Amino acid sequence: MNRAADVLIAGTGLALTSPLLGLAAIATKLEDRGPVFYRQTRVGKDGEDFEVLKLRTMVVGAERIGAGYAVDEGDRRITRVGRILRRTSIDELPQLWNVLRGDMSVIGPRPTLRYQVEQYDEHQRRRLEVRPGLTGWAQIHGRAALPWPERIELDVWYVDHRSPRVDLEILLKTPLALFRGTYRGATGGWRQGS
C-alpha cells in the first residue's frame, strides 16, 4: 500500500512540477553552463547504496574545494540560482524520480552519506530499516536547527512508530516547515552536496 501511494504521489508530483523543474534547469544551465543535475551516492534501506538525483546548486566540483561535502549557510560555492533552489527546496524535486524507481519513499529518514552511516551505533542503524524519504519526522521538527544525534533519534522514533496517521501528519506539516525555512533536506550541517 505504501509503495502504491509513493508511486501515485511521485508521479503526480513530477507531472505537476515539470514546468517548474524545466525553468529551474534552464536557469541552472544559463548561470555557468555546467550540468543541470547532480548525482551523489547515498545510503538507503538496509544499508544499500543508491544514486540520489538533485538539481545542481553549487559550482562544478564543489566537493573537491572548500569544506568538501559539508555545506554551511552562506557557502560561497553555492550559485546564485542555487541559493533560490535551496531556499525553496526545488533542488530536491528530482528525487521524485528516486521515489518512482523505488530507491526512496515520500516519507522516511533523509538519505545520508556512507561516511556518516559508518559512524552509527547499533541503535542508530535502525534508521536504515525503512526506505529514505523526501521528508520525514526530523524534517518537521526543525532538522537544520537540531544536533545530528537528535535528528537520528527522531528518525529512529519514526521507524518505531510509523503509521498512516504519522505519515499524514508529516505530509501536512512539511509545507509549513518549508515556509518557516526549518526544512533542509540531506545530511549534517546546513546542507550537503551540490
C-alpha positions as CSV (number, residue, x, y, z in Angstrom):
1,M,0.0,0.0,0.0
2,N,2.8,2.4,0.9
3,R,4.5,1.7,-2.5
4,A,1.3,2.4,-4.4
5,A,1.0,5.7,-2.6
6,D,4.6,6.6,-3.3
7,V,4.1,5.9,-7.0
8,L,0.9,7.9,-7.1
9,I,2.3,10.9,-5.2
10,A,5.7,10.9,-7.0
11,G,4.1,10.5,-10.5
12,T,1.6,13.3,-9.8
13,G,4.3,15.5,-8.3
14,L,6.6,15.1,-11.3
15,A,3.7,15.9,-13.7
16,L,2.6,19.0,-11.7
17,T,6.2,20.3,-11.1
18,S,7.6,19.6,-14.6
19,P,7.2,23.2,-15.8
20,L,8.9,24.5,-12.6
21,L,11.7,21.9,-13.0
22,G,12.2,22.9,-16.6
23,L,12.6,26.6,-15.7
24,A,15.0,25.7,-12.8
25,A,17.0,23.5,-15.2
26,I,17.3,26.3,-17.8
27,A,18.3,28.8,-15.1
28,T,20.9,26.4,-13.7
29,K,22.4,25.8,-17.2
30,L,22.4,29.5,-18.1
31,E,24.3,30.6,-15.0
32,D,27.5,28.7,-15.6
33,R,26.9,26.2,-18.5
34,G,27.6,23.3,-16.1
35,P,25.5,20.2,-15.8
36,V,21.9,20.6,-14.6
37,F,21.7,17.6,-12.4
38,Y,23.9,16.5,-9.5
39,R,24.1,12.8,-8.6
40,Q,25.5,11.6,-5.3
41,T,25.8,8.2,-3.7
42,R,23.7,7.9,-0.6
43,V,22.8,5.1,1.7
44,G,19.3,3.6,1.5
45,K,17.2,0.9,3.1
46,D,19.2,-2.0,4.6
47,G,22.5,0.0,4.0
48,E,22.3,-0.3,0.2
49,D,23.9,2.5,-1.8
50,F,21.9,4.3,-4.4
51,E,22.4,7.4,-6.5
52,V,20.3,10.4,-5.4
53,L,19.3,12.9,-8.0
54,K,19.1,16.7,-7.4
55,L,19.3,19.9,-9.3
56,R,22.9,21.2,-9.1
57,T,23.1,24.2,-6.7
58,M,26.8,24.6,-6.3
59,V,29.8,25.2,-8.6
60,V,31.0,22.3,-10.6
61,G,33.4,20.2,-8.5
62,A,32.3,21.8,-5.2
63,E,33.0,18.7,-3.2
64,R,36.7,19.0,-4.0
65,I,37.1,22.6,-2.8
66,G,36.3,24.4,0.4
67,A,34.6,22.3,3.1
68,G,34.2,19.3,0.8
69,Y,30.8,17.6,1.4
70,A,29.9,19.9,4.3
71,V,27.8,22.9,3.3
72,D,27.3,25.9,5.6
73,E,24.7,28.6,5.2
74,G,26.3,31.3,3.0
75,D,28.8,28.9,1.4
76,R,30.5,30.7,-1.5
77,R,30.3,27.6,-3.6
78,I,26.5,27.9,-3.9
79,T,25.5,29.6,-7.1
80,R,23.0,32.5,-7.3
81,V,20.4,30.2,-8.8
82,G,21.3,27.5,-6.3
83,R,20.5,29.8,-3.4
84,I,17.0,30.2,-4.6
85,L,16.6,26.5,-5.4
86,R,17.9,25.5,-1.9
87,R,15.7,28.1,-0.1
88,T,12.6,26.8,-1.8
89,S,13.8,23.1,-1.8
90,I,13.1,23.0,-5.6
91,D,16.5,21.3,-5.9
92,E,15.1,18.3,-4.2
93,L,12.2,17.8,-6.7
94,P,14.2,15.4,-9.0
95,Q,14.2,12.9,-6.1
96,L,10.6,12.2,-7.0
97,W,12.3,10.1,-9.7
98,N,14.2,8.2,-7.0
99,V,10.8,7.5,-5.4
100,L,9.4,6.2,-8.7
101,R,12.4,4.0,-9.0
102,G,11.9,2.6,-5.5
103,D,15.2,3.9,-4.1
104,M,13.3,6.3,-1.8
105,S,9.8,6.8,-0.3
106,V,7.9,10.0,0.0
107,I,8.2,9.8,3.8
108,G,11.2,8.4,5.7
109,P,14.6,9.5,7.1
110,R,16.6,11.6,4.7
111,P,19.3,9.6,3.0
112,T,22.8,10.2,4.3
113,L,26.4,9.7,3.1
114,R,28.3,6.5,3.7
115,Y,30.9,8.0,6.0
116,Q,28.1,9.2,8.3
117,V,26.5,5.7,8.3
118,E,29.8,4.2,9.3
119,Q,29.7,6.3,12.5
120,Y,26.3,5.0,13.6
121,D,26.0,2.8,16.6
122,E,23.7,-0.3,16.5
123,H,20.7,1.7,17.7
124,Q,21.2,4.5,15.1
125,R,21.5,1.9,12.3
126,R,17.8,1.2,12.8
127,R,17.0,4.3,10.7
128,L,18.1,2.1,7.7
129,E,15.2,-0.3,8.3
130,V,13.0,1.8,6.1
131,R,13.4,3.5,2.7
132,P,14.8,7.0,2.9
133,G,12.3,9.8,2.2
134,L,11.8,13.2,0.7
135,T,10.5,14.4,4.0
136,G,10.3,12.9,7.5
137,W,9.8,13.2,11.2
138,A,13.1,15.0,11.7
139,Q,12.3,17.5,8.9
140,I,9.1,18.7,10.5
141,H,10.8,19.1,13.9
142,G,13.4,21.6,12.9
143,R,16.1,19.4,11.3
144,A,18.5,22.2,10.4
145,A,18.4,23.5,13.9
146,L,18.9,20.2,15.6
147,P,22.2,18.4,16.6
148,W,22.9,15.4,14.4
149,P,22.4,12.8,17.1
150,E,19.0,14.3,17.9
151,R,18.0,14.1,14.2
152,I,18.9,10.5,14.0
153,E,16.9,9.8,17.2
154,L,13.9,11.4,15.6
155,D,14.3,9.1,12.6
156,V,14.6,6.0,14.8
157,W,11.4,7.2,16.6
158,Y,9.7,7.3,13.2
159,V,10.9,3.7,12.3
160,D,9.3,2.5,15.6
161,H,6.1,4.5,15.3
162,R,5.4,4.8,11.6
163,S,1.7,4.6,10.7
164,P,-0.7,6.1,8.2
165,R,-1.6,8.8,10.9
166,V,2.1,9.7,11.5
167,D,2.7,9.8,7.7
168,L,-0.3,12.1,7.2
169,E,1.0,14.4,9.9
170,I,4.4,14.6,8.2
171,L,2.8,15.3,4.9
172,L,0.6,18.1,6.3
173,K,3.4,19.7,8.3
174,T,6.1,19.6,5.6
175,P,4.8,22.7,3.7
176,L,4.8,24.7,7.0
177,A,8.3,23.6,7.7
178,L,9.3,24.7,4.2
179,F,7.7,28.0,4.7
180,R,9.4,28.6,8.0
181,G,12.7,27.6,6.5
182,T,13.4,24.9,9.0
183,Y,13.3,22.1,6.4
184,R,16.7,21.5,4.9
185,G,17.0,18.1,3.3
186,A,20.1,15.9,3.0
187,T,22.6,15.4,5.8
188,G,24.5,17.1,8.6
189,G,25.4,20.8,8.6
190,W,23.1,23.2,6.7
191,R,23.0,21.0,3.6
192,Q,25.3,18.5,2.0
193,G,26.3,18.0,-1.6
194,S,25.8,20.2,-4.7
